[in-house]
Amino acid sequence: MFCLVKRVCEIPPRVLQFKMCRRRDLNTNLSYTVLRHCWMKSLPVFSSTSFRRSSTQASKDAVDLSKFPVDRIRNFCIIAHIDHGKSTLADRLLEMTGAIAKNEKNKQVLDKLQVERERGITVKAQTASLFYSHEGQEYLLNLIDTPGHVDFSYEVSRSLSACQGVLLIVDANQGIQAQTVANFYLAFEAQLAIIPVINKIDLKNADPERVESQIVKVFDIPGEECIRISAKLGTNVEKVLQAVVERIPPPVGSVDEPFKALVFDSNFDHYRGVVANIAVFGGRVKKGDKITSAYLGKTYEVNELGLLRPDEHPTQKLFSGQVGYVIAGMKDVKEAQIGDTLYLQDHPVEALPGFKPAKAMVFAGMYPMDQSEYPGLRSAIERLTLNDSSVAVQRDSSLALGAGWRLGFLGLLHMEVFNQRLEQEYNASVIVTAPTVPYKAVLSSAKLIKEHGSEEITIVNPAQFPEKSVVSEYLEPMVLGTILAPDIYTGKIMGLCMNRRAVQKNIVYIDDQRVMMKFLFPLNEVVVDFYDLLKSLSSGYASFDYENAGYQAADLIRMDILLNGRPVEELTTIVHRSRGYSSGKSMCERLKDTIPRQMFEIAVQAAIGNKVIARETIKAYRKNVLAKCYGGDITRKMKLLKKQAEGKKKMRRIGNVDVPKDVFINVLKTKEK
């Protein structure tokens, strides 16, 4: 019986409730014991009668969404630079509309991941439906809180497709930052209504007048449209809700049209399958309807649908203009393709435009600490990528590290967050190799062109970089970077950018103290440590954002790292020829400082082709073999020294060099003088 009780307590509450309703063959005493034990554990267990009663009550309490016609619906996002107060404002809006109870502990309510709360950033866009009364009418406001970091701009662009307007938050102390500009243009290109909100006016050094003039100059938005608030204290937040109703247009569509919905996000629940977040662009859908995916052509039955407030709130129907979730028995998140169109089985419609697929900007190898952990890590990566469709995954293998994967990320922070979630949510410990960017090569060999099926190939693993003899041209990815900083740091920042092979495109003063600079960068020059160095040079005041700018021809070479003459595939990098020597010397110096000393000497070399361009030596631990020799025959001492030298030489020949797992990223970070 103990085993049965233990198994029952390990079952999630929702599943336990379902199982207990159907176990009519349980012995009375046994079921009483099980129920009592579950009650002691505070698990919600019901009899079949009470379960039916609670289900009926839930259906009665479901909100009737038919009373919200399209003209009383507003869909909007909150966008801003990182740490400008998006999540705090979302907390106040949830409180003021009654979605959550007022509580001093309400901080980052929509940030549900542990990594989001620890880092204080938003990683995943979250949706919440609010009910708000304005001038005697009740409105349905669908809010989407989006990330602020450049690595997660794909989340922002997806969320904007489900909205008709945005709240553009600007810090009253820091003013317009790089990601503020990037997010503004995302919303502007999508032709959305933009409501500028100046936040944190309660701060001692806040200067809302200066920030308002920046908004007028950079975005050409009239100053009287700016709303000054303090999201932390709740000051003027009511005006934000009023502006959402008055300035953001209602969605376009009618309930009389055929049902048509856009899938703008999805996640995977191991008990219910895929939970798809949808924006309804026409018609209506109800529980039990047969819906079809335009992407795969598969048909599903709607098991559950509803609103997020911010937790799931089931309803009977969803109507045109509304944003909610739908569960239809999809077993794989790939079935809920981001940007897919859903429609009723009997009423096919033309597919909505959807989104461009996420383009990985950074690639890194990921391997288990021990090959025996491979199956567990494979399962963890599969589960995590189900909830993050922007991660590209392909299998890889290494002579030194064994079987693993080559993963593609949107940026370095995205990679760090993914690795942290693996450790926290799945207790997985991994080795992550040095991040690289995707290069391209135009092949000149007819044999290779036939083998690859294309004249142009993409290289995501430096170990597979083709020789110059079979290539007519190498291409490297470029990005257009935007830097905002106080003008006193302009000289230092320009020096840093020029050292990273940047080409200046534009420079504009947004007020009498701040300057906005645009540079064209090679992506590999900014992806690892550029942002850290920029913050250091500007005392933390500069902000940086970049966007894809295509590919450009470059003179690239492959640089190998040798440890005691043996190439280490995981440390192979692709560099520009002009930076070959400096990069090789820097990597050798960092490896010397990072790799622990062994019982034998280690030669660390950087080589281009067959030519060694830099070398460092890690000295061996030494033992004084002459410590006990007091005088005596000199030949005895010579024999001891010779024996020691032979032993060290043999150890060096057959010994394995232990490389710490953090070396693969640290060696790429260069010291700027």
N, C-alpha and C positions, 0 to 999 in steps of 0.2 A: 504493500500500500504506500510505503514511503516513496518508492520510485514513481508511482502514479501521481502522488501529490507534487513531487518535484517536477515532473513533466508538465503538470497543469500550471504550476507557477511560472514555468519558463515560457509558456504560450502567451503571445501578446494579447492584451485585453479584448480587442475586437474579434480575434479568432477564437479566444476562449469562450466569449459570449455565444458565438455561433455553434461551437462544438457542444457546449453544455445544453443548448436547446434541443439537441438531437440525440443525446445519450439517455434514452428512456429505459435502457436495459441495465442501468447501474443499480447495484444493491443499495437499499435505502440508507443503511448505516454508513456505507462507504461514501455515497454521494454527500451525506451530511458532513462527514469528516473532511472531504475535499472542499466543500463549500465553506466550512468554518475556517479551514486553513487559508483559503483564498481571501476570505473576509479579513482575517488577521493581517494579510499582506496588502489589504486595501485594493483588491482587484475587483472591477465591476463585473459581477457574475449575476445573471438573471435566469429565472425560469422561462420556459417557452411562452407562458401567458404574459409575464411582465415584459418580455422582449417584444411581443406583438403590440402590447399597449404602448411601450415607449416609441416603437416605430410609427404607430398611428399618430401619437402625439407630435412626433417630429414632423410628420407630413402636414399636420394642421398648423404647426408653428412656422412652416416654410413661408417665405415672403412671396406675395403675389406680384411678380414683376410685370404683369400685364398693365398695371396702373401707371407704369412709367413709359409714356410714349417717347419717341425719338427726340422730340424737342425739349424733353426734361432729363436728358442724359448728357453728361459731360465726361469725356475721357481725357486724362492729362498725365504727364510725367513730371517728375522733379529731376532736373539736371543741374550739375554744378561741377566745379573743380573739387578735388578731394578735400575733405575736412572743412567744407564751407557750411555745413549744417543741414544737409538733405534729410538724413535719418531723424534728426531732432525735430525738424518741421513736420515730417510724416507722423511722428509720435503725437504732436499737438493736434494735428488734423484728425487723427483717429480718436483722440480724447474728446475734442469739441463736437464731433458728430456722433458720439456714443458708441463707436465700434469697440472701444476698450474703456474700462473704468479708469478714472483719474487716479494716478498713483505716482509717488515720487520715484518708484523703481522702474517706471516706464522709460527705458533707454534702449534705443536700437531695437524696437519691438519687431520690425520687419527684417532685421538681420538675424536669421535663424541659425546660421552655421557658427560653430565654435571659433573657426579661424577669423570670421568677421568680427566677433566680439573681442577677441584677443588683439587683433591688429587695429581695431577701430575703423575699419573700412567696409564698404559694401562690395561684395564679390558677385552676388546673384541678384538680378532684378526681382522685386517682389510686388505682388498686386494686392490691393485692398479696395473693397467697394464701400462707399460711405453714403448715408442718407442725410440730406441737408435741406432744411426748410428755409425758403427765401421768398419774402413778399407773399406769404400765404400759399405758396406752391412747394411741394416736396420734390427734390431732385435726387437722382442717382448719380453720384460722382465716383468714377473709377480711377483710382490713383495707382501709379506705378513708380516705385522708388528705384532709381537706377544707380549703378556704380559711378565713381568719379575718376578712377584711374585710367590712363590711356590704354592699358592692356585690356580693359573690359569695355572699350567703346563699341564692340560688336553687340554686347548686351543692350547698350543704349540705342543703337540704330534699330534693333529688333523691336524694342519697346515703343519707339516713336511711331512705328507703323500701325499700332493699335490706338493711337491718340489723335486728337484734333488740336491740342495745345500743350504748352509746357510752362512750368514755373522755372525760370532761370535764376538760380540763387547765387548771389555775390556777397562775399564777406565784407562787412563795412570797415574792417581793419586792413585786410590784405588787398582788397580791390580785385580787379579783373586779373585772372591767371590764365595760363596757357590752355588748360582744359576747358575753361569757361568759353574761350574763343572757339575751340574745336566743337564743343557741344552746341553753341549758338548756330554755327554753320550747318551742323547736322539737322537741327530743327528748321532753319531757314530754307535749306534745300528741299526739305519735306513739306514746305509751305504750311507750317503750323503756326497758330497764334502763340506769341511769346509774351509772357508776363514777367518783367524783371522784378526781382525781390531782393532788397538789400537787407541782409541778415546780420545779427550780432550788434545791433545798435546800442546794446547795453554795455559793451566793452569800454574800458577807460580810454583807449586810444582810437576808438571808432571815429571815422570821418565820412559820414554818409554823403555829404555834399561833394567831396572829391570823387567818391565812387560813382555818384550819379552823373557827374561830368564825364567820367570815363565811359560810362554806358552810352551817353549821348554821342560822344566822339567816335567810339569804336564800332558800335552797333547801330547808330543813327536811330535810336529809339527816344522819343520825347521824354524829358525828365519828369513830367507830371504823371507818366504811366508807371513810374517806379513806386513800389510799396516798401516802406521801411518797417522792419519788424525785429522782434527778438524771439526766436523760436524757443529758446530756453525758458524765458519768462512768460511766453504766450502773448506778448505785446503786439497788437494790431494783426494777429493771426486771423481774426474774423474777417478782416478786409481781404485777405487772400482768398477765402472761400467765396466771398461776394464777387471778387474779380473773376474767379473761375466760372461762375454762373453767367456773369454779364459779358465777359470778353471772349471766352472760348466758344466757338460755334458747336452746335450739336452734331452728332455723326450723320453721315448721309446714308440713307437706306429706308426701307419700308417693311413692315411686317407682312405686307401682301405679296412681296416678292418671294421667289424660291429661296430656300435656306442656303446660305453661303457664309462660311466662317474661315478665318485665317488662323492657323496655328503659329503663335509667335513665341512660345516657350513650352517646355515639357520637362517632366521629371519622372523617375521610376519608383514605384512603391512595390515592394516585394510581395505584398499580399493582394493588391488590387491591379497590378500592372501599370501601364503608362497613364499618368495624369497630364492631360494636355491643356494648356492655357490657350483659350481662343477668344478672338474678337469677332462678333457676329456682324456681318456687313449686309445682311438682308434676311427676311423671313423669320422663322422661329424653329426651335427644336425642343422636343420633349423626351422624357424618359421612355424607353422602349422603341424609339425611332431607329430605322436602319439608315446609317450614314456611310458614305463612301469616301475614300481618300483619293484625291485627284492624282497624287504622286504615284501610289502603288496600284490603285484600282481595286483595293480590297474593301469589303463591306463589313461593318461592325454594328452591333446593337448597343445603344446607349444604356449603360447600367446606372449611371449617376451623373448628375450635372448640378451646377450651382454657382454661388459667388464665393469669393474669398474675403473674409471680414475681420481680421486677416486670416483666421482659420477657415477651413472649408465649411460652407453653410449651404447644404443641399436645397435645391428648389425643384419644382415640377417642370419648369420650362425656362428657356432663355430666348430673348427676343432681339430683333434688329437693333444695333447700336450698343448692345451690352457686352461686357467683358466678364468672362467667367472660366470655369474649368469643366472638362468633360472626361468621364471614364467610360471606355467602350470595349474593354477586354483586349486591348492591344498588349501583346506579350513582350514586345521589344520596342525600345524607345526609337529605333530607326523607322518603325511604322508610323510614328508621329513626327514626320520630317518637319523641321523648322521651315516655315514658309509655305507649308502645304495648305491646300484648300479642301475643306470638308463640305459635302452637300448630301441631300437626301437621295437615297438609292433610286427612287423613281423620278427624280427631277434633276438631271445633270445640268451643271452650269459651267460657264467659262472660268478657268482657274484664275485666281488673283495673281498679281505680279510676283509676290513672294520676296525673298532676299537673295543677295549674293552669298554664296557659301563662305564661311569663315576661312581666311587665308592664314595659315601658320607662318609666323615671322621668326620663330626661334625653334631649333631642334636640339634635342639632347638624348643621349642614350640612358636607359634606366635598367638596372640589373639588380637581382637579389643579392644580399650580403653572402648568402650561401645557396648553392644550386638546389639544395633540398627544399628551400622555401619558394621555389619557382611556381608550383601549382597554386599556393596560397596568394602569392603576389599577382599572378595572372587573374585570379578571381577578383581580387581587390581592384585592379585596374579596370577590368570589365564593368564592375558595378559603378565605379566612380565616373567612368566615361559615359555611362548611361545618363547621368545627370549633368554632364558637361559635354555637349555635342561639338564644341569648338576645338577639342583636343584630337589631333590626328595620331593614329596608332598604326605602327607596322612592326612586325617581328624583326629582330636583329640578333646577331651573335658576335662574340668577341673571344679571341684566343685566351685573353687574361681573365675576363670576367664571366665567360660562359654565355648561356642563352639569356636573352633579355628583349628589350623593345627600343625602337627609335620613336620618340614622341614629339609631336609638333605642338607648340604653344603660341599664343598671341603676343607674348612678351615674357620678360624675365620674372616679373612679379606673378604672372599667371603660372609659370613653372614652379615658383616657390610655394604658392598657395596649393597647387595640386600635390606637391610633395608633402606639405604639412598636413593636408587632409588625409593622405595615405597613412601617415604615422598616427594621427589622432583617431580617425574613424575606423581604421582597419588594422592598427597596430603593426604596420609593415615598415621594415627598415630596408632602405634601398641605397644603392650607389648611383649617383647622377653624374654623368660625364660633362665635360665642358660644353656649354651651349654654342651652337653654330647657327648660321643663317643659310637659307637655301640659295645656292649659286646655280648658274646655268652655263652650259658649254655648247658651242656650235661645232659639231663634229665635221671633220674633213675626210675621215676614213669611210669608204663605201661599205666595208665589212661591218663596222660598228653601227652605221646608220641602219643597215638591214637588220642587225641584231636588236637594236633598241626600237626600231620602227619609226624613228623620227630623227631629223637632223639636229634638233635641239633637245638636250636632256637637262633635267634638274638634279643637282647634287645636294643631298641633305646630310651625307656622311663624308667627312673629309678623307677618310681612308679609301673612298672610291673615286677620288679626284683623278680625272684622266690626264695622261701625259700631254705635253705641248705638241708632240709630234703628230698626234691624231686629232688635234683641235685647231680650228681656224680662229676662234675667238672665245674668250671667257667673258661672262656677264655677271655683275654683282648687283644685288638689290639696293635701291636708293630710297630715302625717305626725305620728306620736306619737314624740317623741324621748326617749331615756333618757340622762342624763348622770351619770357617777360621778366624784367629785372629792373631794379633801381639803376639810373644812368651812371652812378659812380662806379659800377662794376663792369661797364661796357668793355673797357680795354682788356681786362682779364678774361672775360667770357669770349671775346673775339679771338684772343690768343689760344684759348683751349679749343675752340672750334676749328681754327686753322690747323692746329696740330693734329686734328682728327680728319684731315683731308676734306673739310667742308668748303662749300662755295656760297658766299653771301648773296642772298637774293633781294632782301629788302630790310629797311630799318625805319621805324616810325615811332615818334614820341606820342604816347597816349595821354600824357599830361606833363607838367613841368618837372616831374621827378622820375617817371617810369618810361621805359623804352621797350618796344616790341621788335625783335629781330627774327628774320627768317633765313635759314640756311638749308642747302641741299647736302645731306650727309650720306655716305655709305652706311648701310644698316649695321654692318659688323663693327663699326667704330663707336656706336652709341648704345648697343644692346646690353653690354655687361656692366660697365662702371661709369659711364658718362654722366648719368644723373647724379650719382654720389659726388663726383668731382665738381659738378656744376653747383650743387648745394654748398659744398665746402668753400668754393671760391667766392660765392656770393653771400656768405654768412647765413645761408638758409632762405634768402629772399627770392631767389630766382625760381621760376617754374618752367617746365619743359613738356612739350607734346609733339608728336610726330604723326604723319600720315604717309601711306604708301605712295611712292613716286615712280614706280616701274623699275626697269633694269637699265644698266649702263655698262658699256665695254670697259674693261679694266685689265691691267697687267698683273695677274694673280699667280701665286706659286704655292706649292704644298710644302709645309715644313714639318719634319718628323722630329720627335724627341726620342733619344736613345738613352737607356739606362744600362751601363756596362756593355754597350754595343748592341743591345737588343731594342728594337723599335717598340714603343708603347702606342698601340693603335688608338687608345682612348685619348691620348694627348696630342694627336696629329691635328694640325690647324691649317687653315688657308689664310694667307696674308697677302697684302700688296707687296710687290717687289721692292718698292722704296722703303718699306718698313720691315723687311726681312731680318736684317742684322739686329736692329733695336728690339724687335719682338722676341727673337731667339735668345738674345742675351738676358732680357727681362725674365723670360720663362725659366731659363736655367737658374738664375739667381733665386727666383721664388721657389723652385723645386728644391734647391739646396737648403733653403730656410724651412721648408715644410716637411720634407721626407725625413723621418727619424734616422739617426746614425745606426749603422749595423756593425757587426763584428768584422766586416771587410770594407774596403774602400769602394765607393760608388762613383763612377764617372757619369756625369749628366751632360749630354751633348744635344745641340740643335743642329739639324742637317737639312740642307736643301739639295735634293738629288743624292749624289755621292759625296758632296762636299760638306764638311763640318764647319759651321760658321760661328759657333759659340760653345764654350765648355766651362763647367764648374765641377769641383771635386768635393764629395762628402767624405770627410776623413773617417777612418775606422776607429772604433774603440781600441785603445792600446793597453797592453798589460806589461808592466816592468818585469821581464823575465830575469833580469840581472839583480833583482832586489836582494836575493840571498847569496849572491856571489861576493865574498869579501876577499879581494886579492886573488891569489892563485894563478893558474895557467890561463893566459889570454885566449888560447885556442878553445877552451871550454866556453868562454863567453861568446866567441865567434860562432860556435856550433849552435848555441841556444838562439842567437839572433837569426841565423840562417834558417833554423827549423821553424821559428815563428814566421818569417817571411814566406816560406813555402806553404805553411798552413793558411796564411791570409790569401795567398794567390789561389790556392785550391778553393777556398771558401768563396772567393769572388767569382770563380769560374762556374761553380755549381749552385751558388746561393741564389735565393729569390729575394727581390727587393720588395719590402712591404710598403705600399703606397696608401696613405690615409684617404678616405673617400671624399673629403672636402677639398683635396688637392685639385681635382679636375676643374673646379670653378675658380679657385683662388689664383691659380697660375696665370689666368687670363687678365687679371686686374693689374694694370700698370700703375706705377708710381709717377704722378705728375709733379714736376718741380715748380 
